[in-house]
């Protein structure tokens, strides 16, 4: 990396999502509250991470957990079966003020499932499933007895076991705390990946800020800068072994029948050895792996920032697609949640900003890349054709001509004509190899397809004026852009080169 880069202060927090599920009727609320507070305090004291509580709310254990998070200063995300106003209207008067405090204090309130369902058990069950799916660790307050009806504590704990989430169980009658470990630790790899990304060097000009929006933008700028440092080197250096291999073949062939053939053969062998050792010496595999990792993280971040101001939580790509980036995505979602409670934006503002800062930029990018790939492909094909035709003509001249004109020139030029023809054939081979390596034709077709789709979606987006259709179109755009990312990521990672 360039010396203008230093260890960066631009780092994402490591978020530990702690889910909760509990009984609504507790034999000893004071004991359960004390046990929950003690467990939360212990989790919150672990250095190097931010604990974020995640639960639904109902009388009993859920409400106590949510209140304990607020009392200890732990960020809280709520999963509700109904909109807050409808939920509060169904609450009993003595507990309504407690529920209002929890809802007002949460960093996000997410509606789970369909509100049209009249079955409260189904909605409660869906909240429990989402709690398990979005958490890394589950805390349960339960008496150990099977629960009747759908969505009981026993159902959620059983699902957590199937999902291999570690569970801490507080017995609601005795206060005994026990762990239910799972077969594997969740997110160990993703946390390592976030640590790798956090320790990438950053620009000296990056300013420190506690503002979540500013941190998200600085994070993207840092990833972009690191990826830009690697990408040109990867493309340039990947061509060096190809050129060395062609030169080795040319020199070895030129050595045949010459008085200095030993020197030429040695030179050819040296070039061949250089071609075979260069990928390892130049660390092409490591550079490629680093480029892929950083560029993937940058593009996922760009997509998240593009949807930053939408009123709902929406993930274009999740851990099932890029499990190694789960911790980074969770951290960015947390920053968005921190900023989201105070940020308000109208759909027209969001749409205009998205078109100007994201969509038009991508339309221009893919148009530019399509033209660049087409021009590059034409150049490689033209060089290859000219060299092949010239080499064929030289070969005919050298080996088939017996006219007086040729005979008069063969004494001086004749020995070099086969060598020149061989050189031209090798140049044509290099051009053809670079055409394949750079995938000019595939990239040109793919870029044109995306460019046309983006242009069509731009027309749709300008015509819509409410959130649901706008978010639907924006989601299509982001998925299409990330599909392109995943395609070339897969192509690069499946090349037979060593990985980092």
C-alpha positions, 0 to 999 in steps of 0.5 A, spaced: 500 500 500 502 507 498 505 510 504 500 516 504 496 511 508 496 509 515 492 505 520 485 507 520 480 510 525 474 509 521 472 502 523 465 499 524 463 497 531 462 489 532 455 488 534 453 482 538 445 481 537 442 478 543 435 476 542 430 474 548 424 470 549 420 469 555 414 467 559 408 472 560 407 470 567 412 469 572 412 466 579 417 471 581 418 478 577 423 481 582 428 474 581 427 474 574 429 481 573 435 481 577 437 475 573 436 478 567 440 485 569 446 481 571 446 477 565 446 483 561 451 487 565 456 481 564 455 481 556 455 488 556 462 488 560 465 484 554 470 489 551 471 489 543 463 489 541 457 493 542 451 488 545 444 490 542 438 487 545 432 484 540 426 482 542 418 483 542 414 486 547 409 483 551 407 483 559 412 479 563 419 477 561 419 481 554 417 487 558 422 486 563 428 485 558 426 491 554 426 495 560 433 492 563 436 494 556 434 501 556 436 502 564 443 499 562 444 503 556 444 497 551 441 499 544 434 495 543 431 493 537 423 491 537 420 486 533 412 488 534 406 484 531 402 490 530 404 497 529 405 501 535 399 505 535 395 499 534 399 495 539 398 500 545 391 500 544 390 493 546 395 494 552 392 494 559 392 501 562 397 499 568 402 497 563 401 502 557 406 507 560 411 502 560 410 499 553 410 507 551 417 508 554 420 502 551 417 503 544 420 510 545 427 508 547 428 503 542 433 504 536 428 501 531 421 498 531 420 493 526 413 490 524 413 483 523 408 479 519 402 481 516 397 485 520 391 482 517 392 476 521 387 475 526 391 470 530 395 473 535 399 466 536 401 466 529 404 473 530 407 472 536 410 466 533 413 470 527 416 475 532 419 469 535 422 466 529 425 473 527 428 474 533 432 467 533 434 469 525 437 475 527 440 474 533 447 471 535 445 469 542 438 467 545 436 469 552 430 465 555 426 466 561 422 459 562 420 454 567 422 448 563 415 446 561 411 445 554 407 451 552 400 450 549 399 454 543 403 456 537 409 461 539 410 459 546 417 459 549 418 452 548 417 452 540 422 458 540 427 455 544 427 448 539 427 453 533 434 456 536 437 449 537 435 447 530 438 454 527 444 452 532 444 459 536 447 458 543 441 459 548 442 461 556 436 459 560 434 462 566 429 458 570 423 463 571 421 459 578 428 457 581 433 462 578 438 457 576 442 459 569 444 454 565 447 454 558 445 450 552 451 450 547 450 449 540 455 445 535 458 451 532 460 458 534 455 463 530 459 468 526 466 466 528 468 467 520 464 473 519 467 477 525 474 475 523 472 478 516 470 485 519 476 485 523 480 484 517 476 490 514 477 494 520 484 494 520 485 496 513 489 502 512 485 509 511 486 515 508 489 521 513 484 526 511 478 521 514 475 525 520 473 522 526 465 522 527 460 519 532 455 521 526 452 514 523 451 517 517 458 520 516 461 513 519 458 509 513 460 514 508 467 514 511 467 506 511 465 506 504 471 511 502 476 507 505 474 500 502 474 504 495 481 507 496 484 500 498 480 496 492 483 502 487 490 500 490 489 493 488 485 493 482 490 496 477 496 492 479 492 485 479 490 487 472 497 489 470 501 484 473 496 478 471 499 479 463 506 479 465 506 471 466 503 471 459 508 475 456 514 471 459 511 465 457 510 467 449 517 470 450 520 463 452 517 460 446 519 465 441 527 465 444 527 457 445 525 456 437 529 462 435 535 458 438 534 452 433 540 452 428 544 458 431 551 458 433 549 461 439 544 456 441 546 455 448 545 462 450 538 463 446 536 456 450 538 458 456 535 465 455 528 461 453 529 457 459 530 463 464 524 466 461 520 460 462 522 459 469 520 466 470 513 465 467 512 459 472 515 463 478 512 470 477 505 469 480 508 466 486 513 472 487 508 477 485 503 474 490 498 475 484 493 470 488 493 474 494 492 480 491 486 477 487 483 475 493 484 481 497 481 485 491 475 481 491 474 481 498 475 488 499 471 490 493 465 485 495 465 489 501 465 496 498 459 494 493 455 491 499 456 497 503 454 502 497 448 498 496 446 499 504 448 506 503 443 507 497 437 505 501 439 508 508 433 513 508 428 508 506 423 508 512 423 500 513 429 495 514 431 492 508 437 487 506 438 486 499 443 481 500 443 477 507 448 472 510 445 466 506 449 470 500 455 473 503 456 469 510 463 472 511 460 479 511 454 478 516 458 482 521 459 488 517 452 488 514 449 487 522 454 493 524 451 498 518 444 496 519 445 498 527 448 505 524 442 506 520 438 504 526 441 509 530 440 514 525 433 512 523 429 514 529 431 522 528 431 522 520 425 523 516 425 524 508 419 524 503 419 519 498 420 525 493 426 527 496 429 520 497 427 518 489 430 524 487 437 523 491 437 516 489 436 517 481 442 523 482 447 520 486 446 512 485 442 510 479 445 515 473 452 514 476 451 507 475 447 508 468 454 512 466 458 507 469 455 501 465 455 505 459 462 507 459 464 500 461 461 497 455 464 501 450 471 500 454 470 493 453 468 493 446 474 498 444 479 493 448 476 487 444 477 490 438 484 492 439 486 485 441 482 482 435 485 487 430 492 486 433 491 478 433 489 478 426 494 483 423 500 479 426 497 472 424 496 475 416 503 478 417 506 472 419 503 467 414 505 472 408 512 472 411 512 464 412 510 464 404 515 469 402 521 465 406 519 458 404 516 458 398 519 464 394 524 462 388 524 469 384 530 473 382 528 478 387 527 474 393 533 470 391 537 477 391 534 479 398 535 472 402 542 472 403 541 478 408 534 478 410 532 470 409 535 468 416 531 473 420 524 472 416 522 465 420 524 468 426 520 475 425 514 470 423 515 466 429 515 473 433 508 475 430 505 469 431 507 469 439 504 477 439 498 474 436 497 469 441 498 474 447 493 478 444 488 472 444 490 470 451 489 477 453 482 477 450 480 471 454 483 473 460 479 480 460 473 477 458 472 483 453 466 480 449 462 477 455 463 483 459 461 488 453 454 484 453 453 483 460 454 491 461 449 492 455 444 488 458 445 492 465 445 498 462 438 497 458 435 495 465 437 501 469 434 505 463 428 502 464 427 502 471 429 509 471 423 511 467 419 507 472 422 510 478 420 517 476 413 515 475 412 512 482 410 517 488 409 512 494 414 508 498 412 501 496 413 501 488 419 506 489 422 501 494 420 495 490 424 498 484 430 500 488 430 493 490 430 491 483 436 495 481 440 494 487 439 486 486 441 487 479 447 491 481 449 485 486 448 480 482 453 483 477 458 483 483 457 476 485 458 474 478 465 476 477 466 475 484 465 467 483 469 468 476 475 471 480 475 466 486 474 460 481 480 461 477 486 456 479 490 461 483 492 461 490 487 464 495 489 468 501 
